[in-house]
Amino acid sequence: MEWSVVVALLVVATSLSLLFIGVLWSALIAFGHRHYLFGVGSLICFPIALWYCIKYRAHSGEALRFLLPGVVLCSLCAVAGYLVFQNVSFS
């Protein structure tokens, strides 16, 4: 039981780290290419960073390599967490 918690925490931490690095990298690329609204928007709301990376793939392909796995892993962890805590009673 304890090892499953450790593995789950490592997966969540890795996915959040990938997501965070991808958002920061895409914001820096947006600022570098003078897309200031995308840069500020990426820092405020991460789906804008995903939109920017998909829209400007030629500029931000490297940031997309961090952002997409982070989004996918975070989504999988959220679904798994929901399914686990739906069956747990705290009484």
C-alpha positions in Angstrom: 0.0 0.0 0.0 2.8 2.5 0.9 4.7 1.8 -2.4 1.6 2.5 -4.5 1.3 5.9 -2.7 4.9 6.7 -3.4 4.6 5.7 -7.1 1.4 7.8 -7.4 3.1 10.8 -5.9 6.1 10.5 -8.2 3.8 10.3 -11.3 1.8 13.3 -10.2 5.0 15.3 -9.4 6.5 14.4 -12.7 3.4 15.3 -14.7 3.1 18.7 -12.9 6.7 19.4 -13.4 6.4 18.7 -17.2 3.3 20.9 -17.3 5.0 23.7 -15.4 8.2 23.6 -17.5 6.2 23.5 -20.7 4.1 26.5 -19.7 7.1 28.6 -18.7 9.0 27.6 -21.8 6.1 28.5 -24.1 5.6 31.9 -22.3 9.3 32.7 -22.8 9.1 31.7 -26.5 6.0 33.9 -26.9 7.7 36.9 -25.3 10.8 36.2 -27.5 8.7 36.4 -30.6 6.9 39.5 -29.4 3.6 37.7 -28.8 3.0 39.5 -25.5 -0.7 38.6 -25.1 0.1 34.9 -25.5 3.0 35.2 -23.1 1.0 36.8 -20.4 -2.0 34.6 -21.1 0.2 31.5 -20.8 1.3 32.5 -17.4 -2.2 33.2 -16.2 -4.0 30.3 -17.8 -2.1 27.2 -19.1 -4.6 26.2 -21.8 -3.5 29.4 -23.6 0.1 28.0 -23.6 -1.2 24.8 -25.2 -3.1 26.9 -27.8 0.0 28.9 -28.5 2.2 25.9 -28.9 -0.2 24.3 -31.4 -0.8 27.5 -33.3 3.0 28.3 -33.7 4.5 24.8 -33.9 7.5 26.1 -35.8 8.6 28.3 -32.9 7.5 26.4 -29.9 7.9 22.7 -30.9 10.3 22.2 -28.0 7.9 23.5 -25.4 5.2 21.3 -26.9 7.3 18.3 -26.1 7.0 19.1 -22.4 3.5 20.5 -22.4 1.7 17.6 -24.1 3.0 14.8 -21.9 2.3 17.0 -18.9 -1.3 17.5 -19.9 -1.8 13.9 -20.7 -0.3 12.6 -17.5 -2.1 15.2 -15.4 -5.4 14.2 -17.0 -4.7 10.5 -16.4 -3.8 11.2 -12.7 -7.0 13.2 -12.3 -9.2 10.4 -13.7 -7.4 7.8 -11.6 -7.7 9.9 -8.5 -11.3 10.4 -9.1 -12.0 6.7 -9.6 -10.0 5.8 -6.5 -11.6 8.4 -4.2 -15.1 7.6 -5.5 -14.8 4.2 -3.9 -13.2 5.3 -0.6 -15.3 6.0 2.5 -13.8 8.3 5.1 -15.8 7.0 8.1 
